[in-house]
Amino acid sequence: MHVLRLRIYQPQAHYRVPFTYQRRHTYPIPPYSTVIGFLCNVLGIDDPKKQENLRDEPVILYDELKKIKISIAGSFESKTTEYVWFRNLSTASHIRRFGYAENRSVGGHVEHIGGQSPVSMDILNEVRLVIYLAHEKKAFLEHIRSSLENPVRRLEVLHLGRAEDWIVIEEVSEVSALSNTEGKSQMQEEEKSESNFRVQRVDANFRHFFWIPERIFTGASESTEADPYTKAQGLLYNVPTFWTVVDYEQTLNRHGQRVFEYIRAKLNDGLITGCRFLYDEKLGLPIFLADFGADHKQNMGEDPSGSKPFLSDERQSHE
C-alpha cells in the first residue's frame, strides 16, 4: 500500500450538509464525496469507463478510484453567514412574482425572470486541509500526483465545495510506502524507520477536525481497525462517498441525478485519547483512512438522518 499526502488552502469554502435549504449549513471539512469529485475533476474522469495507460497497463480510472482509501483532516479560522438570493426559474415561480408569464416588471423595475428565495449560507474562512490518499497501485497515486502538478486533464477549475471555492495546493508529497512494521523483523524495522507513518497511541488535541470512519484501514496486521471509531468522541453521520448517475448510459450527462453510497463516520473536533491509529510523524496528525469496501454498500441510499426522503425505493436500489 502507498500513500500520497495533499495540503490544500482555501480562502473560503462551503461543504454543504445535505437537506439543509433555507439556511445552508456546512461541514467543517469536506465529506468523502467532495474529495472524490475533486479527484474525478483532476483526473478528467467524465465517463465511468474512461481508460488510461498507467505504466503501459490499461486501467479504467473510475474502477481504480473506487479502490482508494481517503483520510480527511482540516481546520478553519472563522465561519460567517452570507445572505444570498436563489432564483427559481419555473414558470409558476415567475407568475407568483410577476403576475403573468410575459411580465418582467415589479413596481416599475425590470427584474430577472423567475421567483426569488432568500437563503443564508454558512461559509468557512481560511480553510486548511490535509488529505491522505492510499492505494495499492503506486502508479495510480503517481498519476494523481502528476495530474495535480500539471492539471492538463482537469474538467473544470480545481475546487472543493462550490464551483467558486477555488483551491491553492500547498503540498503534494512524494508517493511513499505505507509500512507499519510494529513488532516485525529487523529488516521491517529498518523500513519502519524510513516511514513517517505507523500505528501508535498519541493522546492530544490535534486542533483539526477529522472524519473517523467505522471501517478504517491502517495497514496493520493486528486488529486495531475499530479502535478510534469506538473510543473517540464525535457526531455520527452517514457520509456520502461514491455515486451512480441515473440513466447515464442513455443521456451521457455526468451532471445528472446522482445516487450516493454512504459510510458511517464520526466527525471529531480534534481531541483524541485512549486509542491507537495511523500517525503522520512529520505533521503530527492522525490518519483515518476510510476503507470503501463492499460493506459500505449496505448503507447506500440513506441520508445523514437515517431516513430516505429524496429518492423512491426503486431509485435507492439503483446501482
N, C-alpha and C positions, 0 to 999 in steps of 0.2 A: 504494500500500500504506500502511496506517495501523497505528499501534502503541498498545497500552494496557498500562501497567505496574501491577502489583499488588505491594504489600509486605504480607506476612502474618506474624503472630506466632502461635506455638502453644506453650503451656506444656509440653505433651508430645505426642508423635506416634509412630506405628508405621506404616511403609510396608513391608508385608511382601514379602520376597523369595519368589517362587513356589517351591513344592515344598520349603519348609523346614517341618517339622512339630514334632518333639519339642522342638527349640529354634527358635523363630520369629525369623529374622534380619530386620533392617530395612535398606532402602536409607538412605543419609544424606539423600537428597532424594526427593520423590515421583516415581514414574515417570509417563510421559505419561498413561497410562490413569486414574491417580488424579486428575490435574488435569482431564482430560476429564469424568470422572464428577462432579467438583465443579461444572464449568460446566453440565452437564446438570441438576444439582440447582438451581443458581442460576436457570437459565432455565426451570425447570419442564418439562423435556423428559421426559415419561413415556410418550411414543409417538414412534417414529421418523418418523411422518408428521405430527406436530403442526405447525400453521401459526400464524404471527403476521404482522401487518402492520407492516412497518418503513418509515416514511415513505410510507404508503399503498401499499406494494408487498408483496403476499402472498409470504411465503417459507416453506419448510419448514426449521424451525430446525436439525434434525439434519444436513440436507444442507449448510446453511451452516456448521455447526460443523465438518464434515469438511474444509472448505477452510481452516481456521485453521492458523496456524503458532505453535508454542509454544517458548519458551525457559525453562528452569528453573535457578535457582541458589539455594543455601541454605547455612546453617551451623547448628550447634548447640553448646551449651556442654558437655554431657556425655551419656554413654549408660549406662543402668542396665539390669539384667536382673530382671524380675519373675517370680515363681514362682506360677502360677495353675493352677486345676483346670478342665479342659474336661469337659463331660458328654456322654456318648454315650447317646441316648435309644432306641436299638434294643432290642428285646426280648431278643436274645441277650446284649447287654452287661449288661442288667438282671439276667438269670438268672445270669450269671457272678459278679456281685457278691452277689446276694441269695439265690441257690439256686433260687428258683422265681418265677413271674411275679407272684403275688399278694402276695409278701412285700416289706416295705419296712424291715425291721429288721435291723441288723447289730450284734452284741454288746450287744443291749438298747437301742440307739439307733435311732430312726426317722430315715431319711435321705430325700433327694430320690430320685426314680426314676432309673434308668439307671446306666451304668457311669461310672467316673471315670478321667481321664487327666491326670497332671501334665505341665504344659507350661511351658517357660521362654520368656519373650518379651522381646526387646530393645526398649527404649524410649528415644527421643531426648528430651532436656530442653532447654528454652529454644531452640526452633527459630525461625529467621527465614528466610523465603523471599522471593525476588524472582522474579516470574513475568512474562514478557512475552508478550503475545498480539498477533499481527499478522493482518490480514485486509484483503482488497481493498475490502470494503464498510465505510465509516466508520459507517454506520447500524447495522451488526451489533455493532461494538465499543461504540457508544453504548448499544445495547440491553443489553449485558453490564454496562456501567458503571452504568446506571440500576438494573438488577436487583440489583447489589451494594449500591448506596446505599439502595435501598428494596426489600428482598428479599421482596416480596409474592408472587412467582411460585415461590419455593423449594418443593421437595418435602419436604425434611427440614431439620433444624437444619444450618447450614452447617458442614462439617467437611472435613478432608483426612486420609485414612488410615482408622482405625477410626471407627465412629459416634460414639465418645466423644472423639475428637480434635478438639475444637471450635477455631475459629479467631478471631483478632482481626485485623480488617483495619486496617492502619496507614496505607495509602495506596492510593487509586485515582486514578491520574493522569488528566489530560485526554487525550483521543484526539488523537494528533499524527501528522503525516505522517512516513513513513519515507523520507527523501530522502538517498540517497547520491549526491552530485554531484561526486565527486572527478574533477578533470580536465575538467569540463564548462564551459559558457558562464558569462559573468558573472552573468546572471540566476540560473542554477542555483547559482552560488557564493553568491549572496545568500540563496538558500533554505537552502543548507547551513549558513550562519551562524546561522540560526534553529532548526536542528535539533540535538537532543542526541545524535543517532545518526549515526555514519559509520564506514566501514571503515577501519581503520588497524592498525598494529602497536604493541602495548604489551607489553613483557616485564615480568612481575611475578608475585608470588604473591598472588593476589586473596583468599585465605583464605575461599573459598567452594567448595563442591562444584558441579560443572556436569555436565549431560548434553551431550556433544558428538556430535551425530548424524552419521551417514555422509552424509546429504543435508541440507545447510544452506542456508537461504535468507538471503541478505544484502541483496538489493535492488540489488546492484551489477551493472553490465552486464558487467564483466570477470569472468573465471572465477577466483574465489577460493574457490569453494564447498567444495572438498575439503581445503583447506589445513589448517585446525585439526584436522580428523579424522585426517589422516595424520601430522601433526607433533607434536601434543600427546600427552602420555602419559596413560594411563588404562586401567582394566579394561574389557574388551569385554563388552557384554551385548546380548542381544536384548530390547528393552524393549517391553512391551505398549502398544498405542495404542487404537484403536477396536475395537468388538466387535459381534457379532451375537448376539442371544438366540435360542437354539434353540426352534423351534416357537412363536415369539411370536404369529404370526398366529392360531394356534389357541387359545393359552392367555391372551394379553394380559397375561402375567406378566413384568414388566420385571426381576424378580429371578431369572428362570430361568437355566438353564445358559448361560454366555457362551462364545463362540468368539472369541478375540482375534486381532487383527492385530499384527504386530511390526515395529519398525525396529531396525537395528543402531546402537548408540551406545556411546561411551566414557564411563565415569564418571571424571571428572578431579577431583583434590583441590585445585585452585586454582593450581598452578604452570604457567604457560603462557609459553613463549618461542618466538621464531623463526617466528611465523605471524601472519597478518592476519585480523581478524574485525570484525564489527559491534560497536561500542563505545558504551556509555552514558556520555557525558562527565559527566553530572550525578552519577551514583552511582559512577562509576569501575569499572564492571563490564563484562565481555564479554557479548555476546548471541549465543547459538547457536540460531537459530530452526529447529526441526525442520520439514522440508517433508514432509508426509504425502502425497506424490504417488502416482501409480499404481505406482511402483516398490516401495513398501513392502509391497504385497500379495504380493510374491514370497516374503517370509519368513513369511507367515501360517501360524499353527498350530504354529510352532516354540517350544520352551521355551528359557530362557536358556542351557541347556547344549548346545543344538543338537539334542537328541533330541525325540521326540514321544510322551511316555508317557501323556498324560492324555486323549487322545481317539482314537477309532478313525479309520482313514483316511477313512471316509465323513464323520465329523463334521469332520475337519480341512479337508475340501474344501468344507464348507458355508459359504455366504455369501449 
